[in-house]
Amino acid sequence: MRTLALRGGARVAVVAAEWCDAFGVVTRGRVQLELRDGEPGPVLGRDAGFWLRGTGVRALRNPGRRTARVRIITPKARTATCRSTHPYASHRMMEDDMNSTNDTEVVAGPASDHRLRGLAGTGLVAALAAMAATTLAAALAQAVGVDFEVPDGGESIPFPGFAVVTGFFSLVGIVIAVALLRWSARPAARFVWTAVSLTAISLIPPLLSGANTATTTALLGLHLVPATVMIPTLARSLRTRTD
């Protein structure tokens, strides 16, 4: 028998070979079952027992902030043959095994630091690429006669401003991605939804700026350039770190 300690926001994958016919009991806090397709499953409270074999559960996660504990009981060798059973069983079904096995504790923290650092590093590289691409696109627009005067006849947007704004919002996207990796059961899908929504909202100011048609069109395009760099890169990185 072992005790799995899940810190706030922690997630631990269920490996079929290691969890074959194992029985779990929540002894503290709450534990959420993450389904095979990444959808969040039921949240189990204290004293809830469950089997994992054949249920389609791919991970356990702690949806709260306080540490949750789960006792994982593996049947003895004479009963260790994998069997299919209902995912929810009573605590007493494994009481004998609990009383006759040694207890070890495994601590699972939130998304490990190296995964978070890896995602942040990938995001920073993508942010630099997005800044370069946006600056180049702005230079090309100016070369063909776009004046970037906002409103029409007003002051032109300073050329370095394109890189600065792109860098700032790229960093915002990285922070969102890191937060979702740490706390969300479906970080990639939720990041794409959030990033696309924010990109769509960012297209409203150029339309209301009062700039001429060429400038408005160019500004809309310059909003989409970094989005096409950052969103796929961070989403792919999130999938790599959660699959």
C-alpha positions as CSV (number, residue, x, y, z in Angstrom):
1,M,0.0,0.0,0.0
2,R,1.2,3.5,-0.7
3,T,-0.1,7.0,0.0
4,L,-0.2,9.5,-2.8
5,A,-0.1,13.1,-1.7
6,L,-1.4,15.5,-4.3
7,R,-0.5,19.1,-3.6
8,G,-2.8,21.9,-4.7
9,G,-3.2,21.7,-8.5
10,A,-1.1,18.6,-8.8
11,R,-1.8,15.9,-11.5
12,V,-0.4,12.4,-11.7
13,A,-0.9,10.1,-14.7
14,V,-2.5,6.7,-14.3
15,V,-0.1,4.2,-15.9
16,A,-2.1,1.0,-16.6
17,A,0.9,-1.4,-16.0
18,E,1.5,0.1,-12.5
19,W,-2.2,0.6,-11.5
20,C,-3.5,-2.7,-12.6
21,D,-6.3,-3.8,-10.3
22,A,-5.3,-1.2,-7.7
23,F,-7.9,0.3,-5.4
24,G,-7.8,3.9,-4.3
25,V,-9.3,5.6,-1.2
26,V,-9.4,9.4,-0.7
27,T,-8.3,10.0,2.9
28,R,-8.0,13.7,2.7
29,G,-9.2,16.6,0.5
30,R,-10.7,16.0,-2.9
31,V,-9.5,14.2,-6.0
32,Q,-10.8,14.7,-9.5
33,L,-10.6,11.9,-12.1
34,E,-9.4,13.0,-15.5
35,L,-10.9,11.0,-18.3
36,R,-9.1,9.6,-21.2
37,D,-10.1,12.3,-23.6
38,G,-8.9,15.0,-21.2
39,E,-12.4,15.9,-20.0
40,P,-12.6,16.5,-16.2
41,G,-14.4,13.6,-14.5
42,P,-16.1,13.3,-11.1
43,V,-14.7,14.9,-8.0
44,L,-14.3,12.4,-5.1
45,G,-14.3,13.5,-1.5
46,R,-13.0,12.0,1.7
47,D,-13.6,8.2,2.2
48,A,-14.6,7.7,-1.4
49,G,-13.1,4.5,-2.9
50,F,-12.6,3.7,-6.5
51,W,-11.1,1.2,-8.9
52,L,-9.2,2.6,-11.9
53,R,-8.9,-0.5,-14.2
54,G,-11.2,-0.3,-17.2
55,T,-12.7,3.1,-16.3
56,G,-11.0,5.3,-18.9
57,V,-9.4,7.4,-16.2
58,R,-5.9,8.7,-17.4
59,A,-4.9,10.8,-14.4
60,L,-5.8,12.0,-10.9
61,R,-5.6,15.7,-10.0
62,N,-6.2,17.9,-7.0
63,P,-8.7,20.6,-7.9
64,G,-8.2,22.4,-4.7
65,R,-5.4,24.3,-3.0
66,R,-4.9,22.1,0.0
67,T,-3.0,18.8,-0.2
68,A,-5.1,15.8,-0.9
69,R,-4.2,12.2,0.0
70,V,-5.1,9.0,-1.7
71,R,-4.3,5.5,-0.4
72,I,-3.5,3.1,-3.3
73,I,-3.9,-0.5,-2.4
74,T,-2.5,-3.2,-4.7
75,P,-3.9,-6.7,-4.0
76,K,-1.4,-9.4,-2.8
77,A,0.3,-11.7,-5.3
78,R,-2.4,-14.4,-4.9
79,T,-5.1,-11.9,-6.0
80,A,-3.0,-9.7,-8.2
81,T,-4.6,-10.9,-11.5
82,C,-6.0,-7.9,-13.2
83,R,-9.8,-7.9,-13.2
84,S,-12.5,-5.5,-14.4
85,T,-14.8,-4.1,-11.8
86,H,-17.0,-1.0,-11.2
87,P,-14.9,2.2,-10.6
88,Y,-16.7,3.0,-7.4
89,A,-16.5,0.6,-4.5
90,S,-16.7,0.7,-0.8
91,H,-13.8,1.4,1.5
92,R,-14.2,-1.9,3.3
93,M,-13.6,-4.0,0.2
94,M,-9.8,-3.6,0.6
95,E,-9.7,-3.3,4.4
96,D,-7.7,-6.5,4.9
97,D,-5.1,-5.4,2.4
98,M,-4.8,-2.0,4.1
99,N,-4.1,-3.6,7.4
100,S,-1.6,-6.1,6.1
101,T,0.7,-4.0,3.9
102,N,3.4,-1.5,4.4
103,D,2.6,2.1,3.8
104,T,4.9,4.3,1.7
105,E,4.2,7.9,0.6
106,V,4.6,9.4,-2.9
107,V,4.3,13.2,-3.2
108,A,3.0,14.6,-6.4
109,G,3.4,18.3,-6.8
110,P,1.9,20.6,-9.4
111,A,3.2,20.7,-12.9
112,S,6.9,20.1,-12.4
113,D,9.3,23.1,-12.5
114,H,11.1,21.8,-15.6
115,R,7.9,21.5,-17.5
116,L,6.9,25.0,-16.6
117,R,10.4,26.3,-17.5
118,G,10.4,24.4,-20.7
119,L,7.1,25.9,-21.7
120,A,8.2,29.4,-20.7
121,G,11.4,29.0,-22.7
122,T,9.5,27.9,-25.8
123,G,7.2,30.8,-25.4
124,L,10.0,33.3,-25.1
125,V,11.6,32.0,-28.3
126,A,8.2,32.2,-30.0
127,A,7.7,35.8,-28.7
128,L,11.0,36.9,-30.2
129,A,10.0,35.3,-33.5
130,A,6.6,37.1,-33.3
131,M,8.2,40.4,-32.6
132,A,10.5,40.0,-35.6
133,A,7.7,38.9,-37.9
134,T,5.5,41.8,-36.8
135,T,8.2,44.4,-37.2
136,L,9.1,43.1,-40.6
137,A,5.4,43.1,-41.7
138,A,5.1,46.7,-40.4
139,A,8.2,47.7,-42.4
140,L,6.7,46.2,-45.5
141,A,3.4,48.0,-45.0
142,Q,5.2,51.3,-44.6
143,A,7.2,50.5,-47.8
144,V,4.0,50.2,-49.8
145,G,2.6,53.5,-48.5
146,V,0.8,52.7,-45.3
147,D,1.2,55.8,-43.0
148,F,-0.1,54.2,-39.7
149,E,-1.7,57.6,-38.7
150,V,-4.2,57.1,-35.9
151,P,-6.7,58.7,-36.4
152,D,-6.4,59.6,-40.1
153,G,-4.3,62.7,-40.3
154,G,-3.0,62.3,-36.7
155,E,0.3,61.1,-35.3
156,S,1.9,58.0,-36.8
157,I,2.5,55.0,-34.6
158,P,6.2,54.9,-33.7
159,F,7.9,52.0,-35.5
160,P,9.4,50.5,-32.3
161,G,6.0,50.4,-30.9
162,F,5.0,47.4,-33.0
163,A,7.7,45.3,-31.4
164,V,7.0,46.5,-27.9
165,V,3.3,45.9,-28.0
166,T,3.8,42.5,-29.7
167,G,6.3,41.5,-27.0
168,F,4.0,42.6,-24.1
169,F,1.0,40.6,-25.3
170,S,3.2,37.6,-26.2
171,L,4.3,37.6,-22.6
172,V,0.7,37.7,-21.5
173,G,0.0,34.7,-23.6
174,I,3.0,32.8,-22.0
175,V,1.7,33.6,-18.5
176,I,-1.7,32.3,-19.4
177,A,-0.2,29.1,-20.9
178,V,2.0,28.5,-17.8
179,A,-1.0,29.0,-15.5
180,L,-3.1,26.6,-17.5
181,L,-0.4,24.0,-17.5
182,R,-0.1,24.2,-13.8
183,W,-3.8,24.2,-12.9
184,S,-6.0,23.0,-15.8
185,A,-6.9,19.5,-16.8
186,R,-7.0,20.5,-20.4
187,P,-4.4,23.2,-20.8
188,A,-3.9,23.1,-24.6
189,A,-7.6,23.2,-25.5
190,R,-8.4,26.0,-23.0
191,F,-5.3,28.0,-24.1
192,V,-6.4,27.9,-27.7
193,W,-9.9,29.0,-26.8
194,T,-8.7,31.8,-24.6
195,A,-6.0,33.0,-27.0
196,V,-8.3,33.0,-30.0
197,S,-11.0,34.9,-28.0
198,L,-8.5,37.5,-26.9
199,T,-7.2,37.9,-30.5
200,A,-10.7,38.4,-31.8
201,I,-11.2,41.1,-29.1
202,S,-7.9,42.8,-30.1
203,L,-9.3,43.4,-33.6
204,I,-11.9,45.8,-32.3
205,P,-9.7,48.8,-31.5
206,P,-8.2,49.1,-35.1
207,L,-11.8,49.1,-36.4
208,L,-12.7,52.0,-34.1
209,S,-9.5,53.9,-34.4
210,G,-10.7,56.3,-37.2
211,A,-7.6,55.5,-39.3
212,N,-7.9,55.3,-43.1
213,T,-8.7,52.0,-44.8
214,A,-5.1,51.1,-45.6
215,T,-3.9,51.7,-42.0
216,T,-6.9,49.8,-40.5
217,T,-6.3,46.8,-42.8
218,A,-2.6,46.8,-41.9
219,L,-3.2,47.0,-38.2
220,L,-5.7,44.1,-38.4
221,G,-3.0,42.1,-40.2
222,L,-0.4,43.0,-37.6
223,H,-2.6,41.7,-34.9
224,L,-2.9,38.4,-36.6
225,V,0.8,37.9,-37.4
226,P,1.9,37.3,-33.8
227,A,-1.2,35.3,-33.1
228,T,-0.3,32.9,-35.9
229,V,3.1,32.5,-34.3
230,M,2.3,32.3,-30.6
231,I,-0.9,30.3,-30.5
232,P,0.1,27.2,-32.5
233,T,3.6,27.1,-30.8
234,L,2.3,27.3,-27.2
235,A,-0.6,25.0,-27.9
236,R,1.7,22.4,-29.4
237,S,4.1,22.8,-26.4
238,L,1.2,22.3,-24.0
239,R,0.1,19.2,-25.7
240,T,3.6,17.8,-25.6
241,R,3.9,18.4,-21.9
242,T,0.5,16.9,-21.0
243,D,0.2,13.9,-23.3
